[in-house]
Amino acid sequence: MEPTKKTKYDQDDKDYTLVRENPLMKQYYQEVLGLSVSDFDEFWHYMQQPLPVTFRINPNQQNYQKLIEKLRDPQFIPEIVLEGQRLEAKEVPWFPGSLAWQINSNRQEFKKLEPVKQVHSWIQKANDSGLLTRQELVSMIPPLVLQLSKGMDVLDMCAAPGSKTAQMIEMIEGEGLVVANDVDTNRAYMLIHQLQRANTSCMAVINHQAQNFPGIGHRYDRFQFDRVLCDVPCSGDGAIRKIPKKWKNWKLRDGLGVHNLQVCILKRAVSLCKVGGYICYSTCSINPIEDEAVVSEVVKQFSNTIQIANLPELLETTCPGLVYRRGLKSWKVMGNAKDKSESAFLEYGSYEEVPENFKNVKPSMFAVDVPEDIVNTIRILPHDQNTGGFYIALLYKHGPSMTKPMAESATEPATEPATEPATEPVAQPATEPATEPATEPATESATEPATEPVAQAATETPTEPQEELKEPKHKKTRSDQTEYTVLPEDSLEYMNIKDYYGLESLPRELLYCPSTKHRRNIFLISPNVKRLIDHDNRKSLKILNLGVKVFTRHKSKQGTEGCLYRPSQDGIRFISPYCSKRKATCRNPKLLSKLVNEKFAHTTDIEDPECEEHLKGTGYFILKFSHEDLQEEISILKLSEDKLLSMIPQEHVASLRIRYNV
């Protein structure tokens, strides 16, 4: 199969031609992966092709089945033939619930096809409104193998851009806790923007170095998580189909440079997980130095604490039909050869053979005393099912965090030191700048204390495409961070919304607001988030965002009939059950259609006597539509004399139109 040498790739609406070839990278993986000639040729061919369009439907959205019906309609995509195949949307057979879909065209090609512009616009609007998430298929697997359920406490250690985080929020059905952490403040705020589509009270976004994630609570009463996702920074060569610049910038040192950081992050993940919990380690790299070598090293250090779970056995029931390769029992550690007449690389048989001045190679990279069950980890190669490259390991924590003494350490076992950050600073060697805007930690600050000295590479590459993140209008910095506090019981804001909307039964301790002079927004958090905050008695967490916005101060200084706040559409389904005033139920679906399409209606359009009886006076009201076709949709409106003004934001309008064809 003759590989394609050049292709068009569109990024930021600019076309440029790239040579999708790198002889050094090709030679390296020919030696490292151990594939047959024909298998490698097919692997390399797929590496050179752009990824197809893929996305995942949010099952927590009401009437989400409407999207599945739409996608199954043969007329959904106009009849177009590309490279001998009809353009169509297909269910991903191994993903449960018919929730993952793939279109057999790459993103750049798809959005430029004139006949399918309407389809592209539909997908874009569905993504913006939270009905679906554009996400690479292999990126969907780590949340699945964590076996999440309602009420769990989950930590995503390197969360940006947030598609896996959103997936985990959906899997716990909004009941529990999902902490999304990212080291870079600006990316963390972009992560908030991405996760706002989830509209959940169980979310907290924080800003820490993953390897130095602080202990929460007192030393002997730590807050720990049921599940930890450890999707670490990596060289990203498995994601080269969506990051084509990597062809030009691939270097051997990319994988070597992040290995030590990856080990430290995974060690920290073990300490943060409860006994009886699971840790998922994943990378978008296919390099064993970043994959099996990292897992092997950490499992050896925590041999009395963790074991590698049988991932292939789990996938038989979780993702039947998924094609994968088992983890390698042995692998090569390579360096750049001085004499390149025979090979560009030199294999080191042991650490003793590594030159003293070659600092990138560590003893932990070598396949020495590799755990037998390393074969229960998996590697996904692009040509098996037309995906990106990925590596996943699932670890089960069966005992408290005790490290096994290593050769260079003391002879007595010691409790894992990562529960308390040490005072060693992170070593930051000068390295080549990142080849792509990172969606995982890039250049981490050396001001944070480290669990051990870590050589932090600056080439940390995304495991998900940066294009999915939208830049906020204002890039916030650490000086912009605001502390969140419980809304005071005697505050004007609380008394106002309590009296106006009749919030007698709402637990006030779950209402949080920024501790600023003007409380513009009020947020609702889940009991699990509240438990996390209460446990953090030392205020060690740098919290950027909590829960879901339920009230927002309206612009009028005088207010509307004494009301300072109006309900927010983001959190209306959370706050509505607690409201005993200014709430009505309408059984006329035509009214919703009119409010969506015309943005206002007359009181004569209500056509529901019971609803009319509750819509008295002026100001803001919560209107619940109860009809067999609407599944109790809740919206906000403003009653002004004889008019009903819709306060439904544009994203929610798009969602209603897609789900109900209104």
VEXKE-335861 format. One line per 10 residues: number of its first residue (from 0); their letters; for each residue x, y, z of C-alpha. Coordinates in nm, 4 decimals. Example, Ala and Ser with C-alpha at 12.3 -4.5 7.8 and 13.67 -1.06 7.14 Angstrom:
<recs>
0	as	1.2300/-0.4500/0.7800; 1.3670/-0.1060/0.7140 .
</recs>
This chain:
<recs>
0	meptkktkyd	0.0000/0.0000/0.0000; 0.1629/0.3199/-0.1189; 0.1486/0.5892/0.1529; 0.0203/0.9343/0.0692; 0.3082/1.1792/0.0838; 0.1192/1.5080/0.0893; -0.2221/1.6174/0.2016; -0.4156/1.9304/0.2730; -0.4805/2.0043/0.6355; -0.6835/2.2996/0.7511 .
10	qddkdytlvr	-0.6091/2.4611/1.0827; -0.7544/2.7935/1.1972; -0.9134/2.8292/0.8537; -0.5757/2.8383/0.6775; -0.4798/2.5773/0.4221; -0.1268/2.4536/0.4027; 0.0420/2.1516/0.2572; 0.2307/1.9176/0.4863; 0.4588/1.6277/0.4083; 0.3221/1.3485/0.6280 .
20	enplmkqyyq	0.6497/1.1646/0.6508; 0.9370/1.1420/0.8955; 1.2079/0.8796/0.8216; 1.3462/0.8877/1.1768; 1.0076/0.8321/1.3344; 0.9334/0.5531/1.0872; 1.2611/0.3755/1.1607; 1.2123/0.4129/1.5355; 0.8715/0.2472/1.5380; 0.9790/-0.0205/1.2954 .
30	evlglsvsdf	1.2323/-0.1254/1.5585; 1.0231/-0.0617/1.8710; 0.6736/-0.1943/1.7950; 0.7829/-0.5306/1.6560; 0.5145/-0.5409/1.3836; 0.5417/-0.7555/1.0725; 0.6309/-0.5784/0.7468; 0.2749/-0.5851/0.6108; 0.1265/-0.4854/0.9484; 0.3664/-0.1939/0.9827 .
40	defwhymqqp	0.2997/-0.0742/0.6257; -0.0721/-0.0572/0.6980; -0.0065/0.1110/1.0342; 0.2122/0.3744/0.8691; -0.0418/0.4389/0.5937; -0.3163/0.5139/0.8466; -0.0821/0.7329/1.0505; -0.0551/0.9553/0.7436; -0.4315/1.0025/0.7037; -0.6408/1.2686/0.8820 .
50	lpvtfrinpn	-0.8846/1.1371/1.1414; -1.2529/1.0919/1.0570; -1.5199/1.3051/1.2246; -1.6321/1.1459/1.5525; -1.8584/1.2576/1.8347; -2.0421/1.1294/2.1408; -2.4059/1.1967/2.2371; -2.4890/1.3149/2.5895; -2.7437/1.0674/2.7349; -2.8298/1.3032/3.0219 .
60	qqnyqkliek	-3.0055/1.5420/2.7852; -3.3796/1.4961/2.7690; -3.5058/1.3361/2.4492; -3.1482/1.2615/2.3360; -3.2924/0.9677/2.1405; -3.4049/1.2223/1.8831; -3.0411/1.2728/1.7827; -2.9904/0.8998/1.7363; -3.3018/0.8810/1.5176; -3.1750/1.1736/1.3118 .
70	lrdpqfipei	-2.8332/1.0181/1.2610; -2.9843/0.6838/1.1628; -3.1931/0.8504/0.8918; -3.0315/0.7644/0.5531; -3.1324/1.1092/0.4279; -2.9513/1.2897/0.7108; -2.6386/1.3270/0.4961; -2.6920/1.4019/0.1243; -2.5766/1.1319/-0.1133; -2.2099/1.2099/-0.1804 .
80	vlegqrleak	-1.9394/0.9672/-0.2899; -1.5852/1.0271/-0.1641; -1.3008/0.7991/-0.2754; -1.5488/0.5343/-0.3842; -1.7504/0.5379/-0.0588; -2.0814/0.7013/0.0207; -2.0533/0.9693/0.2872; -2.2523/0.8525/0.5903; -2.2777/0.8568/0.9677; -2.2267/0.5203/1.1372 .
90	evpwfpgsla	-2.2666/0.4014/1.4953; -1.9434/0.2941/1.6609; -2.0274/-0.0722/1.7334; -1.8122/-0.1162/2.0459; -1.9404/0.1949/2.2289; -2.2446/0.1237/2.4486; -2.5888/0.2720/2.3899; -2.5443/0.3861/2.0269; -2.3933/0.7056/2.1698; -2.0688/0.7256/1.9661 .
100	wqinsnrqef	-2.0785/0.8064/1.5928; -1.8306/0.8386/1.3098; -1.8567/1.0091/0.9707; -1.6246/0.8720/0.7048; -1.4682/1.2087/0.6226; -1.2041/1.4121/0.8014; -1.3068/1.7319/0.9774; -1.1419/1.9715/0.7342; -1.2878/1.8012/0.4278; -1.6303/1.7621/0.5852 .
110	kklepvkqvh	-1.6838/2.1265/0.6743; -1.5873/2.2402/0.3230; -1.8275/2.0148/0.1335; -2.1013/2.2450/0.0057; -2.3830/1.9825/0.0052; -2.3285/1.8976/0.3744; -2.2830/2.2466/0.5186; -2.6248/2.2180/0.6819; -2.5222/1.8896/0.8458; -2.1955/2.0436/0.9675 .
120	swiqkandsg	-2.3914/2.3369/1.1127; -2.6282/2.0931/1.2887; -2.3343/1.9097/1.4500; -2.1752/2.2407/1.5520; -2.4955/2.3647/1.7189; -2.5503/2.0297/1.8911; -2.1929/2.0464/2.0238; -2.2271/2.4056/2.1477; -2.5509/2.3255/2.3308; -2.4069/2.0186/2.5052 .
130	lltrqelvsm	-2.6148/1.7609/2.3160; -2.2988/1.6005/2.1853; -1.9231/1.6314/2.2261; -1.6757/1.6103/1.9410; -1.4209/1.3640/2.0702; -1.1729/1.1157/1.9265; -1.2872/0.7559/1.9652; -0.9882/0.6286/2.1638; -1.0300/0.9228/2.4011; -1.3706/0.7815/2.4991 .
140	ipplvlqlsk	-1.2277/0.4544/2.6326; -1.0591/0.5595/2.9638; -1.3852/0.6819/3.1258; -1.5562/0.3587/3.0181; -1.2978/0.1299/3.1794; -1.3185/0.3208/3.5092; -1.6681/0.1691/3.5560; -1.8235/0.4843/3.7002; -2.1587/0.4984/3.8765; -2.3771/0.7503/4.0614 .
150	gmdvldmcaa	-2.2340/0.9059/4.3758; -1.8661/0.8401/4.3045; -1.5863/1.0876/4.3738; -1.3723/1.1166/4.0601; -1.0486/1.3063/3.9879; -0.9273/1.3990/3.6396; -0.5635/1.4938/3.7026; -0.4830/1.6495/3.3626; -0.8284/1.7468/3.2417; -0.8037/2.0096/2.9638 .
160	pgsktaqmie	-0.9656/2.0331/2.7150; -1.2340/1.8403/2.9033; -1.4094/1.5910/2.6760; -1.3176/1.2985/2.9045; -1.4226/1.5055/3.2069; -1.7597/1.5789/3.0473; -1.8009/1.2104/2.9680; -1.7356/1.1159/3.3317; -1.9872/1.3771/3.4517; -2.2435/1.2164/3.2217 .
170	miegeglvva	-2.1571/0.8683/3.3501; -2.2201/0.9571/3.7170; -2.5435/1.1258/3.6003; -2.4640/1.4458/3.7854; -2.4687/1.2767/4.1278; -2.1304/1.2679/4.2981; -1.8135/1.4672/4.2362; -1.5841/1.5217/3.9398; -1.2737/1.7307/4.0080; -1.1115/1.8609/3.6901 .
180	ndvdtnraym	-0.7518/1.9722/3.7393; -0.5145/2.1460/3.5001; -0.1769/2.3051/3.5675; -0.2159/2.5966/3.3261; -0.4503/2.8710/3.4476; -0.5619/2.9869/3.1041; -0.6339/2.6311/2.9896; -0.8188/2.5696/3.3162; -1.0496/2.8611/3.2388; -1.1018/2.7251/2.8885 .
190	lihqlqrant	-1.1821/2.3950/3.0563; -1.4525/2.5729/3.2579; -1.5966/2.7104/2.9341; -1.6048/2.3583/2.7877; -1.7643/2.2000/3.0947; -2.0343/2.4654/3.1320; -2.2206/2.2783/2.8592; -2.2617/1.9909/3.1060; -2.4748/2.2068/3.3428; -2.3906/2.0089/3.6548 .
200	scmavinhqa	-2.3631/2.0836/4.0251; -2.1114/1.8024/4.0828; -1.8106/1.9739/3.9200; -1.5079/2.1547/4.0630; -1.2277/2.2965/3.8445; -0.8921/2.3461/4.0149; -0.5422/2.4569/3.9177; -0.2436/2.2475/4.0333; 0.0551/2.0575/3.9026; -0.0665/1.6993/3.8770 .
210	qnfpgighry	0.2493/1.5468/4.0271; 0.2215/1.7895/4.3205; -0.1531/1.7645/4.3756; -0.2016/1.8752/4.7370; -0.3221/1.6524/5.0147; -0.6817/1.7406/5.1070; -0.7486/1.7480/5.4807; -0.5364/1.6415/5.7760; -0.2620/1.3851/5.7310; -0.4612/1.1051/5.8946 .
220	drfqfdrvlc	-0.7961/1.2060/5.7458; -0.7270/1.2525/5.3766; -0.9988/1.3046/5.1169; -0.9461/1.0340/4.8547; -1.1209/0.9475/4.5301; -1.3078/0.6374/4.4141; -1.1615/0.6751/4.0649; -0.8641/0.8676/3.9271; -0.8086/0.9378/3.5581; -0.4401/0.9894/3.4875 .
230	dvpcsgdgai	-0.4355/1.0968/3.1195; -0.0822/1.2283/3.1358; 0.1159/1.4750/2.9221; 0.2985/1.2836/2.6508; 0.4917/1.3143/2.3257; 0.1641/1.2771/2.1370; 0.2907/1.0723/1.8426; -0.0234/0.8580/1.8588; -0.2244/1.1755/1.7967; -0.0236/1.2693/1.4878 .
240	rkipkkwknw	-0.3287/1.2218/1.2642; -0.4877/1.5285/1.4252; -0.1618/1.7146/1.5004; 0.0118/1.7101/1.1611; 0.2873/1.9495/1.2714; 0.4239/1.6562/1.4673; 0.5534/1.5062/1.1416; 0.8028/1.7870/1.1124; 0.8875/1.8195/1.4805; 0.9068/1.4579/1.6023 .
250	klrdglgvhn	1.2241/1.3928/1.8052; 1.3442/1.0872/1.9956; 1.3878/1.2972/2.3063; 1.0141/1.3838/2.3148; 0.9237/1.0530/2.4762; 1.2380/1.0332/2.6898; 1.1820/1.3833/2.8243; 0.8370/1.3252/2.9747; 0.8900/0.9750/3.1193; 0.9951/1.0907/3.4658 .
260	lqvcilkrav	0.7047/1.3362/3.4890; 0.4633/1.0614/3.3884; 0.5984/0.8321/3.6617; 0.5560/1.1060/3.9233; 0.1981/1.1861/3.8148; 0.0965/0.8204/3.8248; 0.2557/0.7772/4.1685; 0.0574/1.0752/4.2927; -0.2590/0.9259/4.1429; -0.2058/0.6070/4.3450 .
270	slckvggyic	-0.1857/0.8097/4.6669; -0.5028/1.0036/4.5865; -0.7108/0.6914/4.5176; -0.9076/0.5096/4.7855; -0.8323/0.1493/4.8735; -1.0686/-0.0520/4.6559; -1.0628/0.2142/4.3846; -0.9213/0.2236/4.0312; -0.6663/0.4405/3.8521; -0.6692/0.4635/3.4727 .
280	ystcsinpie	-0.3349/0.5589/3.3175; -0.3495/0.6648/2.9523; -0.1447/0.8428/2.6871; -0.1894/0.9321/2.3222; 0.1616/0.7993/2.2667; 0.2483/0.4569/2.1270; 0.6008/0.4709/2.2695; 0.6679/0.1967/2.5310; 0.8969/0.4384/2.7196; 0.5877/0.6474/2.7999 .
290	deavvsevvk	0.3556/0.3523/2.8347; 0.4643/0.0104/2.9657; 0.7852/0.1480/3.1199; 0.5899/0.3993/3.3308; 0.3301/0.1481/3.4484; 0.5971/-0.1131/3.5218; 0.8009/0.1288/3.7319; 0.5065/0.2471/3.9419; 0.3668/-0.1029/3.9947; 0.7101/-0.2188/4.1164 .
300	qfsntiqian	0.7315/0.0729/4.3595; 0.3783/0.0094/4.4890; 0.3815/-0.3702/4.4684; 0.2011/-0.3993/4.8032; -0.0572/-0.1392/4.7031; -0.1682/-0.1793/4.3417; -0.2020/-0.4424/4.0745; -0.2696/-0.4253/3.7015; -0.6349/-0.5067/3.6334; -0.7267/-0.7416/3.3496 .
310	lpellettcp	-0.8301/-0.4796/3.0963; -0.8818/-0.7185/2.8005; -1.1274/-0.9211/3.0098; -1.3145/-0.6055/3.1127; -1.3335/-0.4803/2.7536; -1.5069/-0.8014/2.6446; -1.8163/-0.6793/2.8281; -1.7604/-0.3017/2.8316; -1.6549/-0.2484/2.4694; -1.7221/-0.5708/2.2771 .
320	glvyrrglks	-1.5697/-0.5467/1.9318; -1.2926/-0.3025/2.0213; -0.9661/-0.4076/1.8542; -0.6489/-0.3640/2.0607; -0.2992/-0.5054/2.1116; -0.1860/-0.6351/2.4496; 0.0916/-0.4566/2.6368; 0.4538/-0.5465/2.5607; 0.6601/-0.7607/2.7993; 0.9856/-0.6178/2.6669 .
330	wkvmgnakdk	1.0882/-0.3111/2.4707; 1.3930/-0.1296/2.3431; 1.5527/0.1816/2.4916; 1.7107/0.3831/2.2120; 1.9454/0.6778/2.1801; 2.0665/0.8768/1.8826; 2.3604/0.7033/1.7134; 2.6744/0.9028/1.6355; 2.7490/0.6858/1.3352; 2.4275/0.6862/1.1342 .
340	sesafleygs	2.5608/0.4821/0.8435; 2.3750/0.1696/0.9602; 2.1012/0.3136/1.1818; 1.9974/0.6509/1.3172; 1.9498/0.4934/1.6599; 2.1587/0.3023/1.9092; 1.9972/0.0469/2.1386; 2.1088/0.0351/2.5028; 2.0993/-0.3143/2.6492; 2.1078/-0.1822/3.0050 .
350	yeevpenfkn	2.1378/0.1457/3.1935; 2.5103/0.0827/3.2439; 2.5609/0.1218/2.8666; 2.4139/0.4741/2.8631; 2.6790/0.7497/2.8327; 2.7119/0.9600/3.1462; 2.6348/1.2803/2.9592; 2.3072/1.1408/2.8209; 2.0776/1.2497/3.1039; 1.7439/1.1803/2.9313 .
360	vkpsmfavdv	1.7645/0.8028/2.9743; 1.6561/0.6819/3.3204; 1.6947/0.3374/3.4837; 1.3142/0.3099/3.5051; 1.2891/0.3035/3.1250; 1.4416/-0.0422/3.0915; 1.2381/-0.3632/3.0795; 1.3823/-0.5114/3.3995; 1.1690/-0.7227/3.6344; 0.8596/-0.6275/3.4359 .
370	pedivntiri	0.5343/-0.7400/3.6059; 0.3870/-1.0422/3.4295; 0.0442/-0.8811/3.4066; 0.1772/-0.5878/3.1992; 0.0176/-0.7815/2.9103; -0.3195/-0.6850/3.0597; -0.2628/-0.3256/2.9499; -0.3612/-0.2353/2.5941; -0.2320/-0.0374/2.2976; -0.4627/0.0802/2.0209 .
380	lphdqntggf	-0.3042/0.1263/1.6783; -0.4596/0.3520/1.4109; -0.4988/0.0904/1.1372; -0.6987/-0.1565/1.3457; -1.0199/0.0520/1.3517; -0.9299/0.3841/1.1873; -0.8556/0.5714/1.5109; -0.5674/0.7526/1.6741; -0.2927/0.5699/1.8644; -0.3488/0.5220/2.2370 .
390	yiallykhgp	-0.2268/0.3300/2.5428; -0.4372/0.2412/2.8480; -0.3633/0.0663/3.1768; -0.6132/0.0073/3.4573; -0.4729/-0.0253/3.8105; -0.6619/-0.1607/4.1117; -0.5630/-0.0283/4.4548; -0.5927/-0.3100/4.7083; -0.3898/-0.1635/4.9951; -0.2753/0.1651/5.1519 .
400	smtkpmaesa	-0.0095/0.3643/4.9678; 0.3200/0.2068/5.0671; 0.6174/0.2229/4.8320; 0.8472/-0.0750/4.7944; 1.2084/0.0260/4.8764; 1.4073/0.0756/4.5571; 1.7807/0.0229/4.5102; 1.8619/0.3873/4.5672; 1.6293/0.4291/4.8663; 1.6422/0.3242/5.2304 .
410	tepatepate	1.5977/-0.0393/5.3257; 1.2784/0.0181/5.5260; 0.9444/0.0677/5.3476; 0.8101/0.4182/5.3757; 0.4662/0.5674/5.3387; 0.4208/0.7261/4.9958; 0.5623/1.0768/5.0428; 0.3336/1.2318/4.7850; 0.0588/1.2733/5.0425; 0.2454/1.5828/5.1512 .
420	patepvaqpa	0.4386/1.7895/4.8983; 0.8082/1.7964/4.9747; 1.0320/2.0941/4.9442; 1.2366/1.9866/4.6416; 1.1695/2.2196/4.3512; 1.0884/2.0911/4.0041; 1.3909/2.0951/3.7755; 1.3113/2.2758/3.4523; 1.5716/2.2065/3.1856; 1.5676/2.4101/2.8695 .
430	tepatepate	1.3980/2.2007/2.6027; 1.2619/2.2469/2.2574; 0.9375/2.4518/2.2534; 0.6134/2.2582/2.2229; 0.5178/2.1649/1.8718; 0.1462/2.2218/1.9337; -0.0557/2.4335/2.1760; -0.0830/2.1923/2.4655; -0.4076/2.0609/2.6071; -0.2155/1.8956/2.8857 .
440	patesatepa	0.0321/2.0649/3.1181; 0.2976/2.2446/2.9163; 0.5638/2.4397/3.1010; 0.4896/2.3876/3.4672; 0.5929/2.6474/3.7181; 0.8844/2.5674/3.9434; 0.7255/2.7594/4.2285; 0.5234/2.4553/4.3380; 0.6881/2.2052/4.5718; 0.7451/1.8648/4.4155 .
450	tepvaqaate	0.7153/1.5129/4.5472; 1.0607/1.4547/4.4036; 1.2807/1.6406/4.1544; 1.1126/1.6153/3.8147; 1.2658/1.7032/3.4814; 0.9673/1.8735/3.3230; 0.9761/1.8763/2.9450; 0.8285/2.1717/2.7643; 0.7001/1.9538/2.4833; 0.3976/1.8158/2.6602 .
460	tptepqeelk	0.1586/1.7390/2.3819; -0.2204/1.7133/2.3827; -0.4130/1.3903/2.4158; -0.7122/1.5719/2.2688; -0.7294/1.8360/1.9947; -0.6791/2.1947/2.1061; -0.9276/2.3053/1.8408; -1.2122/2.1824/2.0618; -1.1338/2.4513/2.3172; -1.2780/2.7964/2.2667 .
470	epkhkktrsd	-1.0775/3.0899/2.3926; -1.2635/3.2867/2.6579; -1.3050/3.6563/2.5892; -1.0786/3.7367/2.8809; -0.7725/3.5278/2.9623; -0.7627/3.5084/3.3379; -0.4492/3.4893/3.5437; -0.3809/3.3921/3.9019; -0.4620/3.7458/4.0147; -0.8148/3.6961/3.8738 .
480	qteytvlped	-0.8876/3.3955/4.0949; -1.1625/3.4473/4.3499; -1.2374/3.2565/4.6650; -1.5821/3.0959/4.6851; -1.7842/3.1183/5.0059; -2.1240/2.9992/5.1268; -2.3950/3.2572/5.0587; -2.4476/3.4177/5.4031; -2.7890/3.3586/5.5599; -2.8262/3.7232/5.6587 .
490	sleymnikdy	-2.7135/3.8590/5.3212; -2.9452/4.0764/5.1137; -2.8946/3.8409/4.8176; -3.0062/3.5281/5.0004; -3.3057/3.6882/5.1679; -3.4097/3.8380/4.8333; -3.4088/3.5158/4.6302; -3.5510/3.3161/4.9224; -3.8547/3.5428/4.9552; -3.9042/3.6085/4.5846 .
500	ygleslprel	-3.8882/3.2462/4.4670; -3.9954/3.0720/4.7870; -3.6744/2.8776/4.8502; -3.7764/2.7411/5.1903; -3.6397/2.3862/5.1517; -3.3194/2.4605/4.9593; -3.0082/2.3751/5.1692; -2.8409/2.7154/5.1927; -2.5011/2.5566/5.2594; -2.5023/2.4341/4.8969 .
510	lycpstkhrr	-2.5286/2.7906/4.7606; -2.1879/2.9437/4.6901; -2.0793/3.2750/4.5491; -1.7520/3.4578/4.4837; -1.6386/3.6504/4.7904; -1.6511/3.9829/4.6095; -1.8430/4.3013/4.6830; -2.0920/4.2463/4.4035; -2.2156/3.8881/4.3976; -2.2998/3.8699/4.0303 .
520	niflispnvk	-2.3645/3.4941/4.0170; -2.4803/3.2367/4.2710; -2.3808/2.8717/4.2263; -2.5286/2.5460/4.3510; -2.2953/2.2598/4.4428; -2.3693/1.8928/4.5076; -2.3323/1.7422/4.8576; -2.0166/1.5633/4.7402; -1.8593/1.8919/4.6285; -1.9557/2.0404/4.9649 .
530	rlidhdnrks	-1.7828/1.7492/5.1392; -1.4656/1.8151/4.9376; -1.4640/2.1839/5.0331; -1.5280/2.1116/5.4003; -1.2462/1.8549/5.3999; -1.0062/2.1133/5.2592; -0.9694/2.2843/5.5973; -0.6169/2.4041/5.5110; -0.7443/2.5786/5.1944; -0.4827/2.4002/4.9870 .
540	lkilnlgvkv	-0.6983/2.3720/4.6734; -0.6840/2.6501/4.4135; -1.0491/2.6431/4.3124; -1.1417/2.8240/3.9916; -1.5013/2.7132/3.9474; -1.7672/2.5291/4.1458; -2.0985/2.3709/4.0583; -2.3606/2.5229/3.8302; -2.4848/2.8817/3.8062; -2.8432/2.8983/3.9375 .
550	ftrhkskqgt	-2.8990/3.2733/3.9798; -2.7506/3.5740/3.8047; -2.7922/3.9389/3.8974; -2.9864/4.1205/3.6290; -2.8686/4.4494/3.4870; -3.1386/4.6794/3.6218; -3.0139/4.8625/3.9310; -3.3652/4.8895/4.0717; -3.4472/4.5302/3.9859; -3.7842/4.3907/3.8895 .
560	egclyrpsqd	-4.0419/4.4159/4.1662; -3.7683/4.4005/4.4252; -3.5917/4.0972/4.2727; -3.2138/4.1297/4.2433; -3.1607/3.8004/4.0609; -3.3176/3.5944/3.7883; -3.2768/3.2173/3.7541; -3.0059/3.0958/3.5176; -3.1011/2.8503/3.2447; -2.7810/2.6560/3.3210 .
570	girfispycs	-2.9082/2.5480/3.6610; -3.2837/2.5785/3.6266; -3.3488/2.2041/3.6573; -3.1620/2.2019/3.9904; -3.3346/2.5037/4.1441; -3.6890/2.4506/4.0117; -3.7871/2.1727/4.2574; -3.7112/2.4048/4.5504; -3.9135/2.7022/4.4213; -4.2627/2.7410/4.5695 .
580	krkatcrnpk	-4.3284/3.0812/4.4140; -4.3172/3.2288/4.0639; -4.3414/2.8881/3.9018; -4.6036/2.7578/3.6630; -4.6702/2.4463/3.4570; -4.7947/2.4724/3.0983; -4.9443/2.1839/2.9024; -4.9515/2.3640/2.5702; -4.6459/2.2684/2.3566; -4.7333/2.5351/2.1010 .
590	llsklvnekf	-4.6366/2.8029/2.3529; -4.2819/2.6641/2.3774; -4.2560/2.6647/1.9977; -4.3647/3.0272/1.9863; -4.1191/3.1324/2.2586; -3.8336/2.9507/2.0827; -3.9003/3.0857/1.7347; -4.0351/3.4334/1.8061; -3.8720/3.4944/2.1471; -4.1993/3.6265/2.2897 .
600	ahttdiedpe	-4.5672/3.5406/2.3153; -4.8866/3.7068/2.4343; -5.0664/3.5905/2.7457; -5.3529/3.4882/2.5179; -5.1190/3.2268/2.3651; -5.0942/3.0337/2.6918; -5.4224/2.8480/2.6373; -5.3929/2.6717/2.9724; -5.6239/2.8100/3.2456; -5.4257/2.6601/3.5329 .
610	ceehlkgtgy	-5.1005/2.8055/3.3982; -5.2630/3.1472/3.3483; -5.3720/3.1430/3.7103; -5.0092/3.1122/3.8286; -4.8650/3.3667/3.5855; -4.9822/3.6791/3.7660; -4.8008/4.0095/3.7994; -4.4709/4.0940/3.6329; -4.1116/3.9815/3.6622; -3.9292/3.6507/3.6207 .
620	filkfshedl	-4.1046/3.3140/3.6214; -3.9996/2.9526/3.5904; -4.2183/2.7811/3.3323; -4.2285/2.4033/3.3155; -4.3750/2.2470/3.0034; -4.5419/1.9184/3.0902; -4.6495/1.7238/2.7830; -4.5948/1.3716/2.6581; -4.3727/1.5053/2.3791; -4.1686/1.7481/2.5915 .
630	qeeisilkls	-4.0494/1.5442/2.8936; -4.0928/1.8415/3.1312; -3.8697/2.1015/2.9722; -3.8071/2.3967/3.2046; -3.7476/2.7513/3.0791; -3.7253/3.1045/3.2136; -3.9462/3.3893/3.1005; -4.0148/3.7465/3.1957; -4.3762/3.8555/3.2239; -4.4330/4.2166/3.1206 .
640	edkllsmipq	-4.7941/4.3344/3.1081; -4.9577/4.1091/2.8458; -4.6329/3.9696/2.6993; -4.4168/3.6712/2.7822; -4.0503/3.7395/2.6978; -3.8276/3.4354/2.6508; -3.5052/3.4351/2.8551; -3.3825/3.1140/2.6920; -3.0172/3.1536/2.5804; -2.9274/3.0861/2.2184 .
650	ehvaslriry	-2.7482/2.7572/2.2915; -3.0564/2.6184/2.4655; -3.2775/2.7397/2.1813; -3.0634/2.5363/1.9409; -3.0916/2.2356/2.1729; -3.4725/2.2578/2.1815; -3.4936/2.2879/1.8051; -3.2774/1.9814/1.7530; -3.4527/1.7646/2.0130; -3.8127/1.8618/1.9369 .
660	nv	-3.8087/2.0084/1.5839; -3.9795/2.3211/1.7184 .
</recs>
